[in-house]
Amino acid sequence: MCTIPPAPPPPPPPQITSDINANIETQRPNDAPTITFDPDSCVWASEHLELREACIKNSICIYKAPFKFKYKYIESIIQVGPTCGLVAMSMLANGQVPPSEMLNISKQEGYTCNGEMFSCKNMVKLAEKVFNLVNVGDVSYTLEYGGLFSSRIIEKLLNGAILLVPYDADCNHSPCLRNGHTAHWALICGVIIVDDPGDTYESDPRNVYVLCKHGKSKYLTVWNLADLERSNKNLMEFSPKKGADGLTYILPVGGIGGDDGLRNQFLIFEGL
């Protein structure tokens, strides 16, 4: 008699797990191979989830705590239209003056037509009006000319200062060099000194990173401060593409690369 063996049992279904502590994959600097980090990565930043995520994503101080760091949480606001500077100012004021009101004030004062802010001097004037409207403590603000990557500014950041910096934004919004054609504004709300700098912070440009917020992303990001300074210094001219888009923009005398523009200038806020 012929018998047919029974069919084998079906394989068990794949196991699905949900582990909030799953490892995170990221890239190390200098195009090193992909490395999987365990949940203990950046434990020095455990009290600041946003900071920890940004450092893991950018491979900053994964294996050890930085020599020094300072970080102030700022609630993100996403910009609508060319209002990056106004949105950054609104974030600085804890959203107490929304971007729409910033836009109305700036239009009334003749600083902008569409939300663009191509003058650091006008941004200082706007800051004065904004901080007269809100109660955020005894804030001082000044316009700085040059010296973004300097021991003086780094020490101010370590003491809690916040910077408002114009720069050229790449496709991922990080600093780049496009002669000012992609001018953007960012808030600098912290700083990381990776290793002991010795006598001066300027001794190693790859040792100093800043923590940044801007209107094109809800996430905290980390940029090299020397790269940001180079981008700030290359804001030479208004974008020809924008100049041909049919909109009216308010440009300072001498353009964005002049004394009344953006190049090699930024604002510093203390007391927030």
Secondary structure as GFF3:
##gff-version 3
##sequence-region A 1 272
A	DSSP	beta_strand	24	26	.	.	.	ID=ss1
A	DSSP	beta_strand	35	37	.	.	.	ID=ss2
A	DSSP	three_ten_helix	43	45	.	.	.	ID=ss3
A	DSSP	alpha_helix	49	57	.	.	.	ID=ss4
A	DSSP	beta_strand	68	71	.	.	.	ID=ss5
A	DSSP	alpha_helix	84	92	.	.	.	ID=ss6
A	DSSP	alpha_helix	99	108	.	.	.	ID=ss7
A	DSSP	alpha_helix	120	133	.	.	.	ID=ss8
A	DSSP	beta_strand	140	145	.	.	.	ID=ss9
A	DSSP	alpha_helix	151	158	.	.	.	ID=ss10
A	DSSP	beta_strand	162	169	.	.	.	ID=ss11
A	DSSP	beta_strand	175	176	.	.	.	ID=ss12
A	DSSP	beta_strand	183	193	.	.	.	ID=ss13
A	DSSP	three_ten_helix	201	203	.	.	.	ID=ss14
A	DSSP	three_ten_helix	205	207	.	.	.	ID=ss15
A	DSSP	beta_strand	208	213	.	.	.	ID=ss16
A	DSSP	beta_strand	221	224	.	.	.	ID=ss17
A	DSSP	alpha_helix	225	233	.	.	.	ID=ss18
A	DSSP	alpha_helix	240	243	.	.	.	ID=ss19
A	DSSP	beta_strand	265	270	.	.	.	ID=ss20
###
